Amino acid sequence: MQKSAFKKSKLSLRFFFRHYPGLIYILKWTLFSLIIGSFIGSASAGFLISLDWVTNFREDHIWMIAFLPVAGLLIGLLYHYYGRNVEAGNNLLIDNIHHPKDIIPLRMAPFVYLGTIVTHLFGGSAGREGTAIQMAGSIADQFSKPFRLSSSDRKILLIAAVAGGFGSVFGTPLAGAIFGMEFFLLGRIRYNAIFPAFLTAAFADWITKLWQAKHTHYHIDFVPELSLPNLLYAIIAGLIFGICASTFSKLMHKTSDIFRTKIQYPPLRPVVGGIIVAAAVFLMGSSKYIGLGIPVIVESFSNQLPSYDFALKMIFTIITLSAGFKGGEVTPLFFIGATLGNALALFIPLPLALLAGMGFVAVFAGATNTPIACTIMAIELFGVECGVYVAIACVVSYLLSGNTSIYKNQQIGEAKNPRFSSLEGKRISDL
């Protein structure tokens, strides 16, 4: 009787799973997402807490900026002699999502963490998204062999890891999930990763909050009703944000090429970049344009700022990252976009805070080709009321930025203009 009942239960399970194959997928990726999400969330929390500490320490000891060239030399030596196989950073993750090869070395996580913390401690202008994503990707990929993942499953794992890293470091799990599916392939989204991406992003964000890591809050106090003039103003703002995004991406790559061609020994590149940045800070007598720049971003939502703030932040960031310092581009892009939106309030009759919020995400959308993730991020950060305005700004910026991106290895899945469909399948760097 017991054997008969056991056989019947096995047959019932087989029948059930045969008719609902998605259940196995859900169970498998729920387990995987909870495991990698716990590691990613903890790593993001430790990174955010460390970053907050070194930022405060630097601002209390501003003389440390004088040692930025020395810090650059140490970062350059570390990567030149021990980290060449992980130096590609986000582009290495993109390549492995498209064509999985060897497991991403675990050393990527501590190397990019140390490089970013040192960059911020001594006054470089950089962000945090690149670090969080690289840490997440390298940590998660270590589970590929224990989980016995196929090549296609490993792609999903890396997408979910990127979603978890992005969502947890900014406190925006929905945007993180979409970003993970959107950032590596221009114009297309990998829906086969949708469940792992959302679950990993949500769980990593929850773990980060359990560690009491702080996220910055922004506020748009007034959003006007939709009208034809206001929609046209949003389009105009989006055009300007797109030009800014394209300019940033192009200058970033050109400046990197200059450092590579003019300075043959890689560890010396951040030394030269550090000298330029440190000298500029002391000549200007202000640390406003280094580090993350969060106080300026917050202020851009409430007070009129100098109209050149976005340009100076762009210059400081491009020199810092092109020279070889570590960190992300996204938070500086938030700064650039928010202060540019703040400046546009001088002649575009939309509320200052709304324009700052639109620029915050739209410049980022144009520079990374992720308009959907950026729209959702704005809704998570600022509230749903601004949704239509930021969506228009993000999409217009995305379209106008053309075939440029801060991620050189990003591939074109679907051309922005049907006339250029011949570009599909090519990498940004090949254009």
Disulfide bonds with the S-S distance in Angstrom:
none
